[in-house]
Amino acid sequence: QVQLVESGGGLVTAGGSLRLSCAASGRTFTSYAMGWFRQAPGKEREIVARISWDGLYTYYADSVKGRFTISRDNAKNTVYLQMNSLKPEDTAVYYCAAAIGNRVEYAYWGQGTQVTVSS
């Protein structure tokens, strides 16, 4: 069982930056690939980024490539999402999630943190 707690969301003007953090409980953080997802009002949840357990492999949605960076600190059981050059269309609730090993599906989810980008 893994519990995930996101933080770092807030209100920012377009062009600004935010860094989201996701702290994981438990001693087996390195057993999980981690992902960031987002869901905007009236839209389906979409993946934003994913990082392998060792941080060597990352994936980004086309919409955030070049602006967002996912990273992890396994010593702190934390995964981050650095978001730069934010746009109003990045407004959403952001969730972190954990996938066991290299599985595609995510087994554990955080409660989400709101990111609002004003124009």
SEFI-733494 format. One record per residue: residue number from 1; residue in three letters; y, z, x of N, C-alpha, C in turn. Coordinates in steps of 0.2 Angstrom, whole numbers, plus 5000, padded with zeros to 4 digits. Example, Ala and Ser with C-alpha at 12.3 -4.5 7.8 and 13.67 -1.06 7.14 Angstrom:
REM residues 2
<n->1, res->Ala, n_py->4972, n_pz->5039, n_px->5066, ca_py->4978, ca_pz->5039, ca_px->5062, c_py->4984, c_pz->5039, c_px->5066>;
<n->2, res->Ser, n_py->4989, n_pz->5035, n_px->5064, ca_py->4995, ca_pz->5036, ca_px->5068, c_py->5000, c_pz->5039, c_px->5064>;
//
This chain:
REM residues 119
<n->1, res->Gln, n_py->4994, n_pz->5000, n_px->5004, ca_py->5000, ca_pz->5000, ca_px->5000, c_py->5006, c_pz->5000, c_px->5004>;
<n->2, res->Val, n_py->5011, n_pz->4996, n_px->5003, ca_py->5017, ca_pz->4995, ca_px->5006, c_py->5023, c_pz->4996, c_px->5001>;
<n->3, res->Gln, n_py->5028, n_pz->5000, n_px->5003, ca_py->5034, ca_pz->5001, ca_px->4999, c_py->5040, c_pz->4997, c_px->5003>;
<n->4, res->Leu, n_py->5043, n_pz->4993, n_px->4999, ca_py->5049, ca_pz->4990, ca_px->5002, c_py->5055, c_pz->4992, c_px->4999>;
<n->5, res->Val, n_py->5060, n_pz->4993, n_px->5003, ca_py->5067, ca_pz->4995, ca_px->5000, c_py->5072, c_pz->4990, c_px->5004>;
<n->6, res->Glu, n_py->5076, n_pz->4986, n_px->5000, ca_py->5081, ca_pz->4982, ca_px->5002, c_py->5088, c_pz->4986, c_px->5002>;
<n->7, res->Ser, n_py->5092, n_pz->4983, n_px->5006, ca_py->5099, ca_pz->4986, ca_px->5007, c_py->5103, c_pz->4981, c_px->5010>;
<n->8, res->Gly, n_py->5110, n_pz->4982, n_px->5009, ca_py->5115, ca_pz->4977, ca_px->5012, c_py->5118, c_pz->4972, c_px->5008>;
<n->9, res->Gly, n_py->5116, n_pz->4972, n_px->5001, ca_py->5119, ca_pz->4967, ca_px->4997, c_py->5126, c_pz->4969, c_px->4995>;
<n->10, res->Gly, n_py->5130, n_pz->4965, n_px->4992, ca_py->5137, ca_pz->4967, ca_px->4990, c_py->5141, c_pz->4961, c_px->4988>;
<n->11, res->Leu, n_py->5147, n_pz->4961, n_px->4988, ca_py->5152, ca_pz->4956, ca_px->4986, c_py->5155, c_pz->4953, c_px->4992>;
<n->12, res->Val, n_py->5155, n_pz->4947, n_px->4993, ca_py->5158, ca_pz->4944, ca_px->4999, c_py->5162, c_pz->4937, c_px->4996>;
<n->13, res->Thr, n_py->5167, n_pz->4935, n_px->5000, ca_py->5170, ca_pz->4929, ca_px->4998, c_py->5167, c_pz->4923, c_px->5001>;
<n->14, res->Ala, n_py->5167, n_pz->4917, n_px->4999, ca_py->5164, ca_pz->4912, ca_px->5002, c_py->5166, c_pz->4911, c_px->5009>;
<n->15, res->Gly, n_py->5161, n_pz->4909, n_px->5013, ca_py->5162, ca_pz->4908, ca_px->5020, c_py->5161, c_pz->4915, c_px->5024>;
<n->16, res->Gly, n_py->5160, n_pz->4920, n_px->5020, ca_py->5158, ca_pz->4927, ca_px->5024, c_py->5151, c_pz->4928, c_px->5025>;
<n->17, res->Ser, n_py->5150, n_pz->4933, n_px->5028, ca_py->5143, ca_pz->4935, ca_px->5030, c_py->5140, c_pz->4942, c_px->5027>;
<n->18, res->Leu, n_py->5134, n_pz->4942, n_px->5027, ca_py->5131, ca_pz->4949, ca_px->5025, c_py->5124, c_pz->4949, c_px->5029>;
<n->19, res->Arg, n_py->5122, n_pz->4955, n_px->5030, ca_py->5115, ca_pz->4956, ca_px->5033, c_py->5111, c_pz->4960, c_px->5028>;
<n->20, res->Leu, n_py->5106, n_pz->4958, n_px->5026, ca_py->5101, ca_pz->4962, ca_px->5022, c_py->5096, c_pz->4965, c_px->5026>;
<n->21, res->Ser, n_py->5094, n_pz->4971, n_px->5024, ca_py->5088, ca_pz->4974, ca_px->5028, c_py->5083, c_pz->4976, c_px->5023>;
<n->22, res->Cys, n_py->5077, n_pz->4976, n_px->5025, ca_py->5071, ca_pz->4978, ca_px->5021, c_py->5067, c_pz->4983, c_px->5025>;
<n->23, res->Ala, n_py->5067, n_pz->4989, n_px->5023, ca_py->5063, ca_pz->4994, ca_px->5026, c_py->5056, c_pz->4995, c_px->5023>;
<n->24, res->Ala, n_py->5051, n_pz->4995, n_px->5027, ca_py->5044, ca_pz->4995, ca_px->5024, c_py->5041, c_pz->5002, c_px->5026>;
<n->25, res->Ser, n_py->5037, n_pz->5005, n_px->5021, ca_py->5034, ca_pz->5011, ca_px->5023, c_py->5027, c_pz->5009, c_px->5026>;
<n->26, res->Gly, n_py->5024, n_pz->5014, n_px->5028, ca_py->5017, ca_pz->5013, ca_px->5031, c_py->5017, c_pz->5012, c_px->5038>;
<n->27, res->Arg, n_py->5011, n_pz->5012, n_px->5041, ca_py->5010, ca_pz->5011, ca_px->5048, c_py->5007, c_pz->5004, c_px->5050>;
<n->28, res->Thr, n_py->5006, n_pz->5000, n_px->5045, ca_py->5003, ca_pz->4993, ca_px->5046, c_py->5008, c_pz->4987, c_px->5045>;
<n->29, res->Phe, n_py->5014, n_pz->4988, n_px->5047, ca_py->5019, ca_pz->4983, ca_px->5046, c_py->5017, c_pz->4977, c_px->5049>;
<n->30, res->Thr, n_py->5014, n_pz->4977, n_px->5055, ca_py->5013, ca_pz->4971, ca_px->5058, c_py->5007, c_pz->4967, c_px->5055>;
<n->31, res->Ser, n_py->5004, n_pz->4970, n_px->5050, ca_py->4999, ca_pz->4966, ca_px->5046, c_py->5001, c_pz->4961, c_px->5041>;
<n->32, res->Tyr, n_py->5008, n_pz->4961, n_px->5041, ca_py->5011, ca_pz->4957, ca_px->5035, c_py->5016, c_pz->4952, c_px->5038>;
<n->33, res->Ala, n_py->5015, n_pz->4946, n_px->5035, ca_py->5021, ca_pz->4942, ca_px->5036, c_py->5026, c_pz->4944, c_px->5030>;
<n->34, res->Met, n_py->5032, n_pz->4943, n_px->5032, ca_py->5037, ca_pz->4945, ca_px->5027, c_py->5041, c_pz->4939, c_px->5025>;
<n->35, res->Gly, n_py->5044, n_pz->4940, n_px->5018, ca_py->5048, ca_pz->4934, ca_px->5016, c_py->5054, c_pz->4937, c_px->5012>;
<n->36, res->Trp, n_py->5059, n_pz->4933, n_px->5012, ca_py->5065, ca_pz->4935, ca_px->5007, c_py->5065, c_pz->4929, c_px->5002>;
<n->37, res->Phe, n_py->5066, n_pz->4932, n_px->4996, ca_py->5066, ca_pz->4927, ca_px->4990, c_py->5073, c_pz->4929, c_px->4986>;
<n->38, res->Arg, n_py->5075, n_pz->4925, n_px->4982, ca_py->5081, ca_pz->4926, ca_px->4978, c_py->5080, c_pz->4923, c_px->4971>;
<n->39, res->Gln, n_py->5083, n_pz->4926, n_px->4966, ca_py->5083, ca_pz->4924, ca_px->4959, c_py->5090, c_pz->4924, c_px->4957>;
<n->40, res->Ala, n_py->5093, n_pz->4919, n_px->4955, ca_py->5100, ca_pz->4918, ca_px->4952, c_py->5099, c_pz->4919, c_px->4944>;
<n->41, res->Pro, n_py->5104, n_pz->4921, n_px->4940, ca_py->5103, ca_pz->4921, ca_px->4933, c_py->5101, c_pz->4914, c_px->4930>;
<n->42, res->Gly, n_py->5096, n_pz->4914, n_px->4926, ca_py->5094, ca_pz->4908, ca_px->4922, c_py->5090, c_pz->4904, c_px->4927>;
<n->43, res->Lys, n_py->5088, n_pz->4906, n_px->4933, ca_py->5084, ca_pz->4902, ca_px->4937, c_py->5078, c_pz->4905, c_px->4939>;
<n->44, res->Glu, n_py->5073, n_pz->4901, n_px->4942, ca_py->5067, ca_pz->4904, ca_px->4944, c_py->5068, c_pz->4907, c_px->4951>;
<n->45, res->Arg, n_py->5064, n_pz->4912, n_px->4953, ca_py->5064, ca_pz->4915, ca_px->4959, c_py->5062, c_pz->4909, c_px->4964>;
<n->46, res->Glu, n_py->5065, n_pz->4909, n_px->4970, ca_py->5064, ca_pz->4904, ca_px->4975, c_py->5063, c_pz->4908, c_px->4982>;
<n->47, res->Ile, n_py->5059, n_pz->4905, n_px->4986, ca_py->5059, ca_pz->4908, ca_px->4993, c_py->5065, c_pz->4906, c_px->4997>;
<n->48, res->Val, n_py->5067, n_pz->4910, n_px->5001, ca_py->5073, ca_pz->4909, ca_px->5005, c_py->5071, c_pz->4908, c_px->5013>;
<n->49, res->Ala, n_py->5066, n_pz->4913, n_px->5015, ca_py->5064, ca_pz->4913, ca_px->5022, c_py->5058, c_pz->4917, c_px->5022>;
<n->50, res->Arg, n_py->5054, n_pz->4915, n_px->5028, ca_py->5048, ca_pz->4919, ca_px->5029, c_py->5047, c_pz->4920, c_px->5037>;
<n->51, res->Ile, n_py->5044, n_pz->4925, n_px->5039, ca_py->5043, ca_pz->4926, ca_px->5046, c_py->5036, c_pz->4929, c_px->5047>;
<n->52, res->Ser, n_py->5033, n_pz->4927, n_px->5052, ca_py->5026, ca_pz->4929, ca_px->5053, c_py->5026, c_pz->4936, c_px->5056>;
<n->53, res->Trp, n_py->5020, n_pz->4939, n_px->5056, ca_py->5020, ca_pz->4946, ca_px->5058, c_py->5023, c_pz->4948, c_px->5065>;
<n->54, res->Asp, n_py->5022, n_pz->4943, n_px->5070, ca_py->5024, ca_pz->4944, ca_px->5076, c_py->5031, c_pz->4941, c_px->5078>;
<n->55, res->Gly, n_py->5034, n_pz->4938, n_px->5072, ca_py->5041, ca_pz->4935, ca_px->5073, c_py->5041, c_pz->4928, c_px->5076>;
<n->56, res->Leu, n_py->5036, n_pz->4925, n_px->5078, ca_py->5036, ca_pz->4919, ca_px->5082, c_py->5037, c_pz->4913, c_px->5077>;
<n->57, res->Tyr, n_py->5035, n_pz->4914, n_px->5071, ca_py->5035, ca_pz->4908, ca_px->5066, c_py->5040, c_pz->4910, c_px->5061>;
<n->58, res->Thr, n_py->5044, n_pz->4905, n_px->5059, ca_py->5049, ca_pz->4906, ca_px->5053, c_py->5049, c_pz->4900, c_px->5049>;
<n->59, res->Tyr, n_py->5051, n_pz->4901, n_px->5043, ca_py->5052, ca_pz->4896, ca_px->5038, c_py->5058, c_pz->4897, c_px->5034>;
<n->60, res->Tyr, n_py->5062, n_pz->4892, n_px->5033, ca_py->5068, ca_pz->4892, ca_px->5029, c_py->5068, c_pz->4887, c_px->5023>;
<n->61, res->Ala, n_py->5071, n_pz->4889, n_px->5018, ca_py->5072, ca_pz->4884, ca_px->5013, c_py->5078, c_pz->4879, c_px->5015>;
<n->62, res->Asp, n_py->5078, n_pz->4873, n_px->5013, ca_py->5083, ca_pz->4868, ca_px->5015, c_py->5090, c_pz->4871, c_px->5014>;
<n->63, res->Ser, n_py->5090, n_pz->4874, n_px->5008, ca_py->5097, ca_pz->4876, ca_px->5006, c_py->5100, c_pz->4881, c_px->5010>;
<n->64, res->Val, n_py->5096, n_pz->4885, n_px->5014, ca_py->5099, ca_pz->4890, ca_px->5019, c_py->5098, c_pz->4888, c_px->5026>;
<n->65, res->Lys, n_py->5095, n_pz->4883, n_px->5028, ca_py->5094, ca_pz->4881, ca_px->5035, c_py->5100, c_pz->4880, c_px->5038>;
<n->66, res->Gly, n_py->5101, n_pz->4884, n_px->5044, ca_py->5107, ca_pz->4883, ca_px->5048, c_py->5112, c_pz->4889, c_px->5047>;
<n->67, res->Arg, n_py->5111, n_pz->4892, n_px->5041, ca_py->5116, ca_pz->4897, ca_px->5039, c_py->5113, c_pz->4904, c_px->5039>;
<n->68, res->Phe, n_py->5106, n_pz->4905, n_px->5037, ca_py->5103, ca_pz->4911, ca_px->5037, c_py->5098, c_pz->4912, c_px->5042>;
<n->69, res->Thr, n_py->5097, n_pz->4918, n_px->5045, ca_py->5092, ca_pz->4919, ca_px->5050, c_py->5088, c_pz->4925, c_px->5048>;
<n->70, res->Ile, n_py->5081, n_pz->4924, n_px->5048, ca_py->5077, ca_pz->4930, ca_px->5046, c_py->5074, c_pz->4933, c_px->5053>;
<n->71, res->Ser, n_py->5073, n_pz->4939, n_px->5054, ca_py->5071, ca_pz->4942, ca_px->5060, c_py->5067, c_pz->4949, c_px->5058>;
<n->72, res->Arg, n_py->5064, n_pz->4952, n_px->5062, ca_py->5060, ca_pz->4958, ca_px->5061, c_py->5060, c_pz->4962, c_px->5067>;
<n->73, res->Asp, n_py->5060, n_pz->4969, n_px->5066, ca_py->5059, ca_pz->4974, ca_px->5071, c_py->5053, c_pz->4978, c_px->5069>;
<n->74, res->Asn, n_py->5048, n_pz->4976, n_px->5072, ca_py->5041, ca_pz->4980, ca_px->5070, c_py->5042, c_pz->4987, c_px->5072>;
<n->75, res->Ala, n_py->5046, n_pz->4989, n_px->5077, ca_py->5046, ca_pz->4996, ca_px->5079, c_py->5050, c_pz->5000, c_px->5074>;
<n->76, res->Lys, n_py->5054, n_pz->4997, n_px->5070, ca_py->5058, ca_pz->5000, ca_px->5065, c_py->5055, c_pz->4998, c_px->5058>;
<n->77, res->Asn, n_py->5049, n_pz->4995, n_px->5057, ca_py->5047, ca_pz->4993, ca_px->5051, c_py->5052, c_pz->4989, c_px->5046>;
<n->78, res->Thr, n_py->5056, n_pz->4985, n_px->5049, ca_py->5061, ca_pz->4982, ca_px->5046, c_py->5062, c_pz->4975, c_px->5047>;
<n->79, res->Val, n_py->5063, n_pz->4971, n_px->5041, ca_py->5065, ca_pz->4964, ca_px->5042, c_py->5072, c_pz->4963, c_px->5039>;
<n->80, res->Tyr, n_py->5075, n_pz->4958, n_px->5042, ca_py->5082, ca_pz->4957, ca_px->5041, c_py->5083, c_pz->4950, c_px->5039>;
<n->81, res->Leu, n_py->5089, n_pz->4949, n_px->5035, ca_py->5091, ca_pz->4942, ca_px->5033, c_py->5098, c_pz->4942, c_px->5035>;
<n->82, res->Gln, n_py->5100, n_pz->4938, n_px->5040, ca_py->5107, ca_pz->4937, ca_px->5042, c_py->5110, c_pz->4931, c_px->5038>;
<n->83, res->Met, n_py->5115, n_pz->4932, n_px->5034, ca_py->5117, ca_pz->4927, ca_px->5030, c_py->5124, c_pz->4925, c_px->5032>;
<n->84, res->Asn, n_py->5125, n_pz->4919, n_px->5034, ca_py->5132, ca_pz->4917, ca_px->5037, c_py->5134, c_pz->4911, c_px->5032>;
<n->85, res->Ser, n_py->5141, n_pz->4910, n_px->5032, ca_py->5144, ca_pz->4904, ca_px->5029, c_py->5141, c_pz->4904, c_px->5021>;
<n->86, res->Leu, n_py->5142, n_pz->4910, n_px->5018, ca_py->5139, ca_pz->4911, ca_px->5012, c_py->5143, c_pz->4906, c_px->5007>;
<n->87, res->Lys, n_py->5140, n_pz->4904, n_px->5002, ca_py->5142, ca_pz->4900, ca_px->4996, c_py->5142, c_pz->4903, c_px->4990>;
<n->88, res->Pro, n_py->5146, n_pz->4901, n_px->4985, ca_py->5145, ca_pz->4904, ca_px->4978, c_py->5138, c_pz->4903, c_px->4975>;
<n->89, res->Glu, n_py->5135, n_pz->4898, n_px->4977, ca_py->5128, ca_pz->4896, ca_px->4975, c_py->5122, c_pz->4901, c_px->4978>;
<n->90, res->Asp, n_py->5124, n_pz->4905, n_px->4983, ca_py->5120, ca_pz->4910, ca_px->4986, c_py->5119, c_pz->4916, c_px->4982>;
<n->91, res->Thr, n_py->5124, n_pz->4916, n_px->4977, ca_py->5124, ca_pz->4922, ca_px->4972, c_py->5117, c_pz->4923, c_px->4969>;
<n->92, res->Ala, n_py->5114, n_pz->4929, n_px->4970, ca_py->5107, ca_pz->4930, ca_px->4967, c_py->5105, c_pz->4937, c_px->4968>;
<n->93, res->Val, n_py->5100, n_pz->4940, n_px->4965, ca_py->5097, ca_pz->4946, ca_px->4968, c_py->5092, c_pz->4944, c_px->4973>;
<n->94, res->Tyr, n_py->5092, n_pz->4947, n_px->4979, ca_py->5088, ca_pz->4945, ca_px->4984, c_py->5082, c_pz->4950, c_px->4985>;
<n->95, res->Tyr, n_py->5076, n_pz->4948, n_px->4986, ca_py->5070, ca_pz->4952, ca_px->4986, c_py->5067, c_pz->4951, c_px->4993>;
<n->96, res->Cys, n_py->5064, n_pz->4956, n_px->4996, ca_py->5059, ca_pz->4955, ca_px->5001, c_py->5052, c_pz->4956, c_px->4999>;
<n->97, res->Ala, n_py->5048, n_pz->4953, n_px->5002, ca_py->5041, ca_pz->4954, ca_px->5000, c_py->5036, c_pz->4953, c_px->5006>;
<n->98, res->Ala, n_py->5030, n_pz->4956, n_px->5005, ca_py->5025, ca_pz->4956, ca_px->5011, c_py->5019, c_pz->4953, c_px->5009>;
<n->99, res->Ala, n_py->5017, n_pz->4948, n_px->5013, ca_py->5011, ca_pz->4945, ca_px->5012, c_py->5005, c_pz->4947, c_px->5018>;
<n->100, res->Ile, n_py->4999, n_pz->4949, n_px->5015, ca_py->4994, ca_pz->4951, ca_px->5020, c_py->4992, c_pz->4946, c_px->5025>;
<n->101, res->Gly, n_py->4993, n_pz->4947, n_px->5031, ca_py->4991, ca_pz->4942, ca_px->5036, c_py->4995, c_pz->4936, c_px->5035>;
<n->102, res->Asn, n_py->4991, n_pz->4930, n_px->5035, ca_py->4994, ca_pz->4924, ca_px->5034, c_py->4994, c_pz->4921, c_px->5027>;
<n->103, res->Arg, n_py->4992, n_pz->4925, n_px->5022, ca_py->4991, ca_pz->4923, ca_px->5015, c_py->4998, c_pz->4920, c_px->5013>;
<n->104, res->Val, n_py->4997, n_pz->4915, n_px->5008, ca_py->5003, ca_pz->4912, ca_px->5005, c_py->5006, c_pz->4917, c_px->5000>;
<n->105, res->Glu, n_py->5002, n_pz->4920, n_px->4996, ca_py->5004, ca_pz->4925, ca_px->4991, c_py->5006, c_pz->4931, c_px->4994>;
<n->106, res->Tyr, n_py->5011, n_pz->4934, n_px->4990, ca_py->5014, ca_pz->4940, ca_px->4992, c_py->5012, c_pz->4946, c_px->4988>;
<n->107, res->Ala, n_py->5010, n_pz->4951, n_px->4992, ca_py->5006, ca_pz->4957, ca_px->4988, c_py->5011, c_pz->4962, c_px->4986>;
<n->108, res->Tyr, n_py->5016, n_pz->4963, n_px->4990, ca_py->5021, ca_pz->4969, ca_px->4988, c_py->5028, c_pz->4966, c_px->4988>;
<n->109, res->Trp, n_py->5032, n_pz->4969, n_px->4984, ca_py->5039, ca_pz->4967, ca_px->4983, c_py->5044, c_pz->4973, c_px->4982>;
<n->110, res->Gly, n_py->5050, n_pz->4972, n_px->4985, ca_py->5055, ca_pz->4977, ca_px->4984, c_py->5058, c_pz->4976, c_px->4977>;
<n->111, res->Gln, n_py->5063, n_pz->4981, n_px->4976, ca_py->5067, ca_pz->4981, ca_px->4970, c_py->5072, c_pz->4976, c_px->4969>;
<n->112, res->Gly, n_py->5075, n_pz->4973, n_px->4975, ca_py->5080, ca_pz->4968, ca_px->4975, c_py->5087, c_pz->4971, c_px->4977>;
<n->113, res->Thr, n_py->5091, n_pz->4967, n_px->4979, ca_py->5098, ca_pz->4969, ca_px->4981, c_py->5102, c_pz->4963, c_px->4979>;
<n->114, res->Gln, n_py->5108, n_pz->4965, n_px->4975, ca_py->5112, ca_pz->4960, ca_px->4973, c_py->5117, c_pz->4957, c_px->4978>;
<n->115, res->Val, n_py->5117, n_pz->4951, n_px->4978, ca_py->5122, ca_pz->4947, ca_px->4983, c_py->5127, c_pz->4943, c_px->4978>;
<n->116, res->Thr, n_py->5133, n_pz->4944, n_px->4979, ca_py->5138, ca_pz->4940, ca_px->4975, c_py->5143, c_pz->4937, c_px->4979>;
<n->117, res->Val, n_py->5144, n_pz->4930, n_px->4979, ca_py->5148, ca_pz->4927, ca_px->4983, c_py->5154, c_pz->4924, c_px->4979>;
<n->118, res->Ser, n_py->5160, n_pz->4926, n_px->4980, ca_py->5165, ca_pz->4923, ca_px->4976, c_py->5169, c_pz->4917, c_px->4979>;
<n->119, res->Ser, n_py->5171, n_pz->4913, n_px->4975, ca_py->5174, ca_pz->4907, ca_px->4978, c_py->5182, c_pz->4908, c_px->4979>;
//
